[in-house]
């Protein structure tokens, strides 16, 4: 993997706020969700241990195949006792982790083709 690229300022602010702002999930869980989603999208491996068990398959599904998520996926999480805000946070964090990993992989591929892109 090539060197990690510095994110545009607005993107970095989004990531920082998503990880550190007060929310319905703990900061540790948020970081774990982002890392695990990134791993599913080709980023570095990340242990699922810090992702609450009830969210593990959901994070994988959203990170790998977001288009396959259904209303039932969200209903199941709410049935398991998680509020809509909590489920929303996990969904957004999963999207952030997966998208950042895919962005980095794309840059890595460009750098392989043209080292001046690194």
Secondary structure, DSSP 4 states (H G I P E B T S, - for coil): -PPPPPPPHHHHHHHHHHHHS--SS-HHHHHHHHHHHHHHTTSS---STTS-HHHHHHHHHHHHHGGG--HHHHHHHHHTT--HHHHHHHHHHHHHHHHHHHHHHHHHHHHHH-GGG-
